[in-house]
Amino acid sequence: MKPMRELDETDRPREKIASRGPESLTDRELIAAIIGRGTKGRDVFDIAGEIADLIKKDPEEIRCQTLSMIHGVGPGKASQIVAAFELARRYMRNSEEPRIKVQTPADILPLISDLNGQRQEHFLCITLNGAHEVIATRTITVGLLNHSLVHPREVFADAITDRAAAVICVHNHPSGTLEPSSQDLAITRQLSQAGEILGIRLLDHIIVARSGYLSLKERGLL
């Protein structure tokens, strides 16, 4: 990630919250938005990244004393982080179902179980927030026996509405083969390029068949 001073103003965390919503930010960006600025010789994103690592390792360690041990975090920044966590804890609804967090391609399999056995090719788009939690799963197109035409505008239209930070595309091969076709590779390149322009990253393109699934990212094709 570029230092804050090198980012276009519209891509800075607080401006992104205003224009795209907090769901579009990564953990590091959200923390950077809270603490505001770094210190002499240390960019705010470096500090935010270390705080994010601490949160992932042990959320119970989010205390002023622990945070103040991070270089660049003084009493003021530590208090801001602790206050944000406490406010979230007080108003978090326990009845709200937790979102699925995608860390590996296998994490999305429960969302696409209906693709198994389909006789036509279905192209799906899964939108994700900045924490890689699933926002929505949508069918973009339903094709013929062996191919489905899809355009980047159809894939990213709902992603923009969702204020998504990333997407994962999925389609099935009714033929049973998991090998990507030349058309699969071409649309993957188009979607990746379109996502870069829009600021919505294509995390993966997954092919599903009766024999299992193939991640183009894991195969090194994305």
Secondary structure, 3 states (H helix, E strand, C coil): CCCHHHCCHHHCHHHHHHHHCHHHCCHHHHHHHHHCCCECCECHHHHHHHHHHHHHHCHHHCCHHHHCCCCCCCHHHHHHHHHHHHHHHHHCCCCCCCCCECCCHHHHHHHCHHHCCCCCCEEEEEEECCCCEEEEEEEEEECCCCCCCCCHHHHHHHHHHCCCCEEEEEEECCCCCCCCCHHHHHHHHHHHHHHHHHCCEEEEEEEEECCEEEECCCCCCC
